[in-house]
Amino acid sequence: MKAIQKIIVAIVFCLGTMAFGQQTPAPAQTSAYTITGATAHIGNGTVVENATIVFEEGKITALSSGTTATKGEVINAQGKHVYPGFIATNTTLGLVEVGAVRQSNDDDEIGEFIPHVRGIIAYNAESKVVESMRPNGVLMAQIRPVGGTISGSSSIVQLDAWNWEDAAYKTDEGVFMTWPRTMTRGRWWLGEEPGFKASKKYASDVQKVKTFFSNAKAYQGGNTTTNLPHKAMAGVFNGSQKLYITADDQRQILDVIAFAKTMKLSNVVLVGGYQAYKVASELATANIPVILQRVQGLPSMEDHDYDLPYKMPKLLTDAGVTVALGYEAEYWQVRNLPFYAGQVTQFGMSDEDALQLITENPAKIMGIEKTTGTLEVGKDATLFISDGNALEMMGNQLSRAFIQGRDISLESHQTRLWKRYAEKVEKK
């Protein structure tokens, strides 16, 4: 009887997988496409009206205004808008499927200093969550593990693939770490006094970080004994990998800047940076870009401006800091990335400047700006056509999308539900 039950469960599981599996990834581009008549938002702050865009074999081969030269399939986009694919940063996309189901979570490993953990090999290209990104124009993402002080390495993926190998755009491009907290919140359930107070462990926690980095740096000079965590830090020290450091308050950020200088780290990126505006000039001088989080959130302190999270990108950009918008290692909410950028346009930034926060700037920060992030000849044809302003919910209506020239599906579980219930309403 138990054997029969197991067979039935296996059959049901297989049928469910076939019924609800992700769409088949698009095949490689074999013929040219030409988009005509569109307003092209380049992603670097400029706009080309009545644009004609030609792309072949995955690359943009022509982009100009008003030309009539076409090639291959012609897509009439008169009155519509073309954007480079949006790039999400600091996410756990494909590493977590259902947060409440432990078996579907593969974003964390045991250990405090584990830079040798590679997030990319746990990436699930057939994730339903990944599928839901594309209809909003999010076509690429940085995925990273979480947990510990040094969590592991991040990679960049394109969001239409069979497996992690196909999805990988740039592997192990950075290492993520969390800077020790200067403040602690009293845990009443452990008998601690409630409220914020200075952490008594801050100095010792920072010393642990410094000790690890010093030992890892010394290891690079040659060692007969293999130490995987130390070995995995080689790219951070030689500059081939970014070091993403999560820190929020002013003291943390200043300590991060000093730490990077002491350790002679050339590729440091600040993640979070809630109080980065207080030390914007120092960040600009140190050439440290910032990946902000939750610009649609509330201020953390009662005496902060109500709109501080909204205007933070403007404050930092004006100070000369390169800024990108991230998602605080989340996954489901990443599909709202364009609306984060749209939010900041109401607080001092133009649409084109806000667009850079999710296209050109993240590409620059992650070192992929030579091949993607903007609509330019020679770069990947990773782009989409939207009926309106893609930074607004009403305008973000995609009709076509391409990743490296491949004509990808815009169907997802959400779009299928929308069509299903739209038909129900129409019948009434």
N, C-alpha and C positions, 0 to 999 in steps of 0.2 A: 504493500500500500504506500509506504513512504517513497519507494522508488517511482511509483506512478505520480505521486504528488510533485516530486522534484522535476519530472519530465514536463508536467503541466505548467509549473512555474517557469521553467526554461522557455517553453513555447510562448507563453504570455509575454515574457520579457522580450523575446526576439520580435514578436509581432508589434509590441509597443515601440521598440527601437526603430523598426522599419516605418511605422506610422508617423513617428514624431522625430525622425532623424533630420539632421541639418541638410540643406540642399547640397547637391553635388557642386563642388567648387568649379568655377568657370575655367574652360581650357585656355591655353596660351593664345595670345592674339596672333592671327594668321593673315588678316587683311586690314587695310587702313580704315580709319574713321576720320570724318571731318565734322566738326561742330561749327555751325554758322549762326550769325546774328545774335549771339549771346553777349551779355555783359560779363566780362572775365575779371574776376577778382584775383589778382596775381598772388596775393599772400604776403607781399613785401611792402604793402602800403599803396600800391598803384592799382588803377582800374583801366581796362581797355574796353571801350564801347564798340558795339557791332563787331565783335571779335570773330575771327575764323581760326580754329585750332585744329591742326592735323596731327595725328599720332599713329605711328607704325611700330610694330615689333616691341610694344611696351614703352616707347619713348616719344616725347613730343618732338615733332620735326618742324613744325611751323606754327607761329602765333603772331597774328597781325590784325590790324583794324581795317575793315572795309574791303579786303581783298575778295575776289570771286574764285580764286583757284581752290579746287577741291580734289579730294582723292578718296577712293573707296566708298564706304557707306556714308551718306551725308545725313546728319542729324540736324534738323531745323530747330534751333533753340531761340528763335526770335521772341524777345520779351522775357526770356529766362536768364538765369545767372549760372555761371560756371565757377566752381571753387576747387582749390586743391583739397585733397582728402584731409580731414581733421586728424590730428595726432594727439592721442591721450597719453599722459605721463603718469608715472607712479601708481600703477593699478595692479590688481590681482586678477585681472581678466583671464579666464581659462584655467586659473588655479583653484577657484572656488565656484561651485555650481549652485548649491543650496546651503546657505550659511548654517541652517539648523540641522543639516545632515552631515555628521562628521565624516562619513565615508567619502563624501564628494569634495572635501576640503584638502588641498595639497599645497598650501601656501606657507607652511611653517615647519621648521625642523628643530629638534632638541639641540641646545647649545647656545653659548653666549657670543662667541666670536667664531662665526662659521662662513667666512667669505668664499669658501670652496663649494658651497651649495649653489647649484645652478637652477634657477627658476624655469628656464626654457624647457628642460627635459620633462617637466611636469605639466606643461601647457597642453590643454585639451582643445584642439582645433575644432572639434564638433560640439563645443559648448553652446547651449541655447542662449546663454548670456552674450557670448561673442556675436552670435547671429543677430541679436537685437540692436547692435551698435550701428550697423551699416545703413539702415533706413534714415538715420539722422546725419549721415555723412562722416561718421567716425570710422575711418578705414585703416588706421594704423594705431598701434599702442605699445607702450613700454610696460612690460610685466616684470614684477619683482617679488621675491619672497618677503615674508615679514617675520618678526620675532627676534629676540636677542638684541645685543648691542650692534653687532654686524650680522645682517640677515642673510647675505649671499649676493649673487650676481644677478643683474637685470639684463633683459634682452628686448629687442624691438621686433614686433611681429606685424605682418599684414593680415587682415581679418577675413581671408577667404582661402582656406587651405584644407588639405586632407589630413595632415599631421603636423607635429611641431617642426619637423625638418623642412617641410614645404612652407610653413608659416614664417620661419625665421628670416628676418630681414638683416639684422645685425645681432650676433650673439655675444653675450657676456660683455656688453659695452660699458657696464659700470658696476660698482659695488655700493650697496645701500647700508647705511648705519644710522643709529639713533644716538644723538648726543645726550649724556646724562642730564637729568632734570635738576634745576636749581631750587624748585619748590615741590613740596609734597602736599597731598590732601589727606587729612586725618581719616583713617579708616575706622569708623565708629564700631563696625562689627568685630574689630580686633581690640577694642578698648582704647583706641587712640583718640586724642582730642580732635574734634572736627575742625574744619577750616584749613585755609592755605597757610603754610609756614615754610621757612627756609629749610632745605634738606641738609641734614647733618652729614649725609653720605656723599654730597656733591664732590668735594675735593678728592675723596678716595676713589670715587667712581671715575672721575676724570683721569686720575693717575693710572687706573687699570687700562684705560684706553691708550694713554701715552706709552705705557709699558708694552702693550701688545704691538703697537706700531713700531716702537724702537726695536723690539725683538724681531719683528717681521722684516724690518729694513736691514737689520744685521744679517738675517738669514739669506738675503739676496746676494750677499757677498761670497757665498759658497758654503755649502754644508753637506756633509756626507750622509746625514740622517734626514729622511724625508719628513717634512712637517706640512701637511696639506693646507691648513689655514694660512701659515706663513707664505707658502709657495703661491697661494692664490692671490696674494697682495702685490705680486710683481708688477702687474699692469697699473696699479694705483701709483706706485713709486716711479715708474718710467714714463708715466703720462699717457699710456695707451688706453687706460680705462678712466672713466669718471669716478669720483668719490662723492656720492650723494649723502649729505648729512642732514638729518632732520633736527631742527632746532627752532624754537619759537620766540623765547624772550630775549631781551636786549643783552643780558649778560652771557647767555648761551652763545648768541651770534658773535659777539665780540671775542669770546673764547675760541670759537670755531675759526675765525679769521686769524687769530694769533697762532692757533694750532697748525693751520695750513702753512703759515709762513715758517714756523719753527721746523716742521717736518719737510719743508720744501716740496709741497704738493701743488702741482700746476693745474690740475683739473678738478677743482672742488665746486660742487653745486649745492646751494642751500635749499632745503625742502621744508615747506611750512612757512617759516619766516613771518609769523604773525606780527612781531614788532620790528620787522626789517626796515620799516620806514624811518625808525629812529636812528638807524646807522646806515642809511642808504649811501651816503658819500663814502663811507669806509668799504662797503661792498663793491661799489663802482671802482674805487681805487685798487682793490684787490682782485678785480676782474672776476668776481664770483656771481654767477647768475642765480636767479631764484625761481623755484617752482612753487607757486602759491597754492593754497588749499581753501576750499569752501568759501569762495567769494560771495556766495548767497547765504552765508551764515550770519549769526548774530555776533556782536562784539563780545569779547571774553570778559571784560571788566566793566563795572557799572559806570566808571567815569570816562570810558572811551566814547568817541563819536559813534552814533548809531549806524552811520554809513561807512565806518572804517574799513570793513572787509571789501565793500564795493569799490572804494576809491583807491585801495592799496596798489593795484597795477599801475594806475596813473601816477601816484606818488613816486614809485620806484622807477618807472620808465623815465619820468622827467629828470630823475637824478642820474640817469645814464646806466641803469641796471637792466640787463636782459631778463625779461620776465616771461614765464610760461604758466599756463593754468593746469593744475593737476587735480587729482581726485582722492587724495588721502588714502591710498591703498585700497580703494573700494572697487566694486565691480559692476553691480546692477546700475548704479546711478551714472556711470560714465557716459551713457547714451545722451545725457543732458549737457554734455560739454559745450556744444555751441551756444546754449542758452546761458551758460556761465559767462561766456564772452559777450553775449548780447546784453547781459546785466550791466557790465561795466561801461557800456556805451552811454548809459544814463548818468554817469558820474565823471565826465570829462574826457573820455576817449572816443575817437571817431570809430565808425564801423570798421574801417580798414586797419586802423591801429589795433583794435580789439581782435580782428581776424589773425593778426600776426602772433597773438598769444597762443593760438592753437594750431598754427601752421609753420611759419618760418622760424619762430623763436624756439619751439621745442626741437625742431630739426637741427638748429645750430647748437643747442645745448647738448644734444645727444650725438653730434658729429655726423649727421647724415644729410646735411644741407646741400651737398654737392649733387645729390641724386633725387631729393624729394623735398617737400615743404612749400614749394612755390610752383607756379605755372610758367616754366621757362623752357626754351628749346634745349634739348639734350637731357632733360630730367625725366623721371618716370611719369608715365601718363596715369597717375593716381589722382583721380578727380571725379567730380560729380556735377550733374545738372539739377538745379533747384528751380522751382516755379517762382520763388520770391527770395527775400532776404533770409539766408540760411541761419542767421543768428537769432531769428525770431520764430516762435512756435508756429505762427500762422503761415509764415513764408517758407519754412523748412519743409518743403514737399518735393522729394526727389523723384525724378522720372527715369534717370539713368545714372549708373555709377560704374567706374572702371578702376581696377587696381592693376597697375603696371600694364595697362592696355586691355586687360581681360574684362569682358562685359559681365559683371557680377549680378547675382540675384539680390533684390531688395525685399524679398519676402522673409517674414519671421513669424514666430508664434503670435506676437502682438498684432502684426498686420493682418494675419488670418482671422484673429478674433474680431478686429475692427470691421473687416468686410462681412463677417458672419452676422454681427449684431446690427450693422448698418442695413443689411438686407432685411432683417427682422423688423426694424423700425419702418422701413419703406413699405413693407407689406401691410403694416397697420394703417 
